[in-house]
Amino acid sequence: QVQLVESGGGLVQPGGSLRLSCVASGFTFSSYHMRWYRQAPGKERELVASIPSAGSNTNYAASVKGRFTISRDNAKNTVYLQMDSLKPEDTAVYYCNTVRGTIDYWGQGTQVTVSS
């Protein structure tokens, strides 16, 4: 079955960087769009970045554009989120996502905390 496993979260100071990874299994990874979402306490889950199957034409939320970079390695079934110039407002649980047909698949999430 479809599995998405995130890693790479942690505690980082403002201005710092983190790289999140999401390893996928159970489907033909190279054929599907992949997305990163985040959810901060008391807030709705929001789309952070997306990348199509071929890896071009990436899209970002306005709040992270210019600071975050989404990429993928189809040979490793992995999607990444490089996060630079982190701000306290980036604190959230970050989730990997894909959609097959009408079904959304989610990982378990990885916590990112930006604090001094």
Secondary structure by P-SEA (a helix, b strand, c coil): cbbbbbcbbbbbcccbbbbbbbbbccccccccccbbbbbccccccccccccccccccccccccccccbbbbbcccccbbbbbbcccccccccbbbbbcccccbbbbccbbbbbbcc
